Amino acid sequence: MVDERADVLILGAGIAGCALAFHLARRSFGSIVVYDPQTPGAGATGRAAGIVTEQLWDPWDVEVARESKEEYAELALHYDPTAYSVNGFARWTKNREAVPILEATVERLRKWSVNASVLDLTSLAEKVPWGRYDGVLGAIWSPDDSVVTPSRMGELYAERAREMGVDFVLGAPLSKFGRVGDHWELTAGVDTARARQAVVAAGAWSKRLLASVGHPLPLAPYRTQAAVLRPSTPDLRLFPSVHDIDLDVYVRPEENGRILAGDGTELAEVDPDRFPTAGDERFVTHLAESFGSRFPGWADAELVRAWAGVCVATPDRRPLIGPVPGADGLFAITGFNGFGVMRAGGAAARLARFLSSGDSSAHELEKIRSVLPERFTGPPTPFPIRPGFTLEAGPDPRF
Ligand SMILES: Cc1cc2nc3c(=O)[nH]c(=O)nc-3n(C[C@H](O)[C@H](O)[C@H](O)COP(=O)(O)OP(=O)(O)OC[C@H]3O[C@@H](n4cnc5c(N)ncnc54)[C@H](O)[C@@H]3O)c2cc1C
């Protein structure tokens, strides 16, 4: 591509941008250009843990996670079975006050047709024998949850999109993006592309990109961490993903008997181009202490590597998907608050249906109604960053 007129420009080739390109191409949308100054997987997608769970806080999120999961299962089945496994997800607490909330969570999830139940401690110990569960007062379990390799899933979308004719422009810095006449136009290196419609799918970079064209949205990039460890006696069984609610530490299985653990989320805004990319000492120490007290079976695991990535928060912890208010032909799919892998496929499918819906757009708009950027009006103001596996239903009551 040197000078191309397209039907849509997608800015960002993380899992959201690649999934959107795939879904639009599948609907024969027209000519699609995906641009990324780096490569697919260079952003949060290439650094994510890949837990996919329906233990979420809102029926929209549950539905979208389920749609994503079904799609990931199908893509993996056809192209790379190692990229997706159903392993279930268990969470527990020693906090007496959290127990009724956990029980209410199960009730609520069931109403939303999530296969979730209260888990007794014997079953928990059988499923995850590396843990110590004395003092645990409540546990919950969703057997249909899964793990994916996020970068691989992004690649699978990109590969399928390429096969259907999507043009990827990668690796050149963006020199210009803006409105020219009735088109959006971008220039990167020697390439220029223009289209009536543009979609910002730039993860943590979306904030700056949207502001640069005069249409800021309330977004806040923040840093979060993960690590891969090798237990001294690796066990090759596929175990469930687990989350100690009190310590806010999660663990999922990795290949070759290794384990992947997080969280280490920092509740402060960072510049996605200037953040420490290595895991910091405090995070690694917190993991070591958590393993010592809660996962004695993994206490002597050797650290293979620890890293950080940048996610992006919104004031109500819900994504921003759909038309950018006041900007003709500009759309966003961003603001996943640290849960973008598990929702990207379903969210991108919904946005693609809306973009290609023509006369039935009102119907398709309803499918993204609760996450439309238009719910925020006026110039964005700073807000607290509060991602995490919340137990409460609906938008956070603190907002
Ligand atoms: C440590 C860690 C653990 C995580 N664990 C999980 C998990 O278990 N489950 C889960 O669901 N989520 C998890 N996440 C969150 C998940 O990674 C993100 O929500 C998801 O990857 C976001 O995808 P994205 O495509 O929106 O953004 P990204 O993957 O960040 O992609 C954005 C892309 O935009 C590009 N870009 C930058 N500037 C521009 C520009 N000017 N123009 C065009 N493109 C640009 C970047 O190069 C990048 O490739 C985790 C994240 C981290 C860091």
The ligand as an SDF file (V2000), in Angstrom:
LIG
                    3D

 53 58  0  0  0  0  0  0  0  0999 V2000
   -0.1910   -8.3700   32.6600 C   0  0  0  0  0  0  0  0  0  0  0  0
   -1.5260   -8.3570   31.9800 C   0  0  0  0  0  0  0  0  0  0  0  0
   -2.4210   -9.3930   32.2160 C   0  0  0  0  0  0  0  0  0  0  0  0
   -3.6750   -9.3840   31.5880 C   0  0  0  0  0  0  0  0  0  0  0  0
   -4.4990  -10.4510   31.7700 N   0  0  0  0  0  0  0  0  0  0  0  0
   -5.6810  -10.4960   31.1280 C   0  0  0  0  0  0  0  0  0  0  0  0
   -6.5220  -11.6420   31.2410 C   0  0  0  0  0  0  0  0  0  0  0  0
   -6.1820  -12.6060   31.9150 O   0  0  0  0  0  0  0  0  0  0  0  0
   -7.7040  -11.6270   30.5810 N   0  0  0  0  0  0  0  0  0  0  0  0
   -8.1120  -10.5570   29.8260 C   0  0  0  0  0  0  0  0  0  0  0  0
   -9.2160  -10.5900   29.2720 O   0  0  0  0  0  0  0  0  0  0  0  0
   -7.3240   -9.4750   29.6930 N   0  0  0  0  0  0  0  0  0  0  0  0
   -6.1290   -9.4140   30.3130 C   0  0  0  0  0  0  0  0  0  0  0  0
   -5.3330   -8.3250   30.1790 N   0  0  0  0  0  0  0  0  0  0  0  0
   -5.8580   -7.1490   29.4430 C   0  0  0  0  0  0  0  0  0  0  0  0
   -5.7060   -7.3240   27.9550 C   0  0  0  0  0  0  0  0  0  0  0  0
   -4.3660   -7.5630   27.6370 O   0  0  0  0  0  0  0  0  0  0  0  0
   -6.1870   -6.0720   27.2270 C   0  0  0  0  0  0  0  0  0  0  0  0
   -7.4460   -5.6420   27.7280 O   0  0  0  0  0  0  0  0  0  0  0  0
   -6.3270   -6.3440   25.7380 C   0  0  0  0  0  0  0  0  0  0  0  0
   -5.1660   -6.9740   25.2390 O   0  0  0  0  0  0  0  0  0  0  0  0
   -6.5770   -5.0440   25.0030 C   0  0  0  0  0  0  0  0  0  0  0  0
   -6.4860   -5.2880   23.6140 O   0  0  0  0  0  0  0  0  0  0  0  0
   -6.4690   -4.0850   22.6110 P   0  0  0  0  0  0  0  0  0  0  0  0
   -6.4110   -4.6530   21.2540 O   0  0  0  0  0  0  0  0  0  0  0  0
   -7.5850   -3.1630   22.9590 O   0  0  0  0  0  0  0  0  0  0  0  0
   -5.1380   -3.2640   22.9700 O   0  0  0  0  0  0  0  0  0  0  0  0
   -3.5940   -3.5960   22.7120 P   0  0  0  0  0  0  0  0  0  0  0  0
   -3.3300   -5.0430   22.6830 O   0  0  0  0  0  0  0  0  0  0  0  0
   -2.8200   -2.7720   23.6770 O   0  0  0  0  0  0  0  0  0  0  0  0
   -3.3510   -3.0710   21.2420 O   0  0  0  0  0  0  0  0  0  0  0  0
   -3.2870   -1.7080   20.9300 C   0  0  0  0  0  0  0  0  0  0  0  0
   -2.3970   -1.5320   19.7210 C   0  0  0  0  0  0  0  0  0  0  0  0
   -2.4550   -0.1640   19.3060 O   0  0  0  0  0  0  0  0  0  0  0  0
   -1.2130    0.1670   18.7700 C   0  0  0  0  0  0  0  0  0  0  0  0
   -1.0310    1.6150   18.6770 N   0  0  0  0  0  0  0  0  0  0  0  0
   -0.3680    2.4520   19.4960 C   0  0  0  0  0  0  0  0  0  0  0  0
   -0.4260    3.7060   19.0120 N   0  0  0  0  0  0  0  0  0  0  0  0
   -1.1440    3.6780   17.8750 C   0  0  0  0  0  0  0  0  0  0  0  0
   -1.5210    4.6390   16.9120 C   0  0  0  0  0  0  0  0  0  0  0  0
   -1.1830    5.9180   17.0330 N   0  0  0  0  0  0  0  0  0  0  0  0
   -2.2420    4.2310   15.8380 N   0  0  0  0  0  0  0  0  0  0  0  0
   -2.5950    2.9400   15.6930 C   0  0  0  0  0  0  0  0  0  0  0  0
   -2.2600    1.9760   16.5720 N   0  0  0  0  0  0  0  0  0  0  0  0
   -1.5410    2.3310   17.6590 C   0  0  0  0  0  0  0  0  0  0  0  0
   -0.2150   -0.5170   19.7100 C   0  0  0  0  0  0  0  0  0  0  0  0
    1.0480   -0.6780   19.0670 O   0  0  0  0  0  0  0  0  0  0  0  0
   -0.9350   -1.8420   19.9880 C   0  0  0  0  0  0  0  0  0  0  0  0
   -0.4980   -2.8660   19.1100 O   0  0  0  0  0  0  0  0  0  0  0  0
   -4.0470   -8.3000   30.7560 C   0  0  0  0  0  0  0  0  0  0  0  0
   -3.1420   -7.2800   30.5070 C   0  0  0  0  0  0  0  0  0  0  0  0
   -1.8940   -7.3040   31.1020 C   0  0  0  0  0  0  0  0  0  0  0  0
   -0.9200   -6.1990   30.7880 C   0  0  0  0  0  0  0  0  0  0  0  0
  1  2  1  0
  2  3  1  0
  2 52  2  0
  3  4  2  0
  4  5  1  0
  4 50  1  0
  5  6  2  0
  6  7  1  0
  6 13  1  0
  7  8  2  0
  7  9  1  0
  9 10  1  0
 10 11  2  0
 10 12  1  0
 12 13  2  0
 13 14  1  0
 14 15  1  0
 14 50  1  0
 15 16  1  0
 16 17  1  0
 16 18  1  0
 18 19  1  0
 18 20  1  0
 20 21  1  0
 20 22  1  0
 22 23  1  0
 23 24  1  0
 24 25  2  0
 24 26  1  0
 24 27  1  0
 27 28  1  0
 28 29  2  0
 28 30  1  0
 28 31  1  0
 31 32  1  0
 32 33  1  0
 33 34  1  0
 33 48  1  0
 34 35  1  0
 35 36  1  0
 35 46  1  0
 36 37  1  0
 36 45  1  0
 37 38  2  0
 38 39  1  0
 39 40  1  0
 39 45  2  0
 40 41  1  0
 40 42  2  0
 42 43  1  0
 43 44  2  0
 44 45  1  0
 46 47  1  0
 46 48  1  0
 48 49  1  0
 50 51  2  0
 51 52  1  0
 52 53  1  0
M  END
$$$$
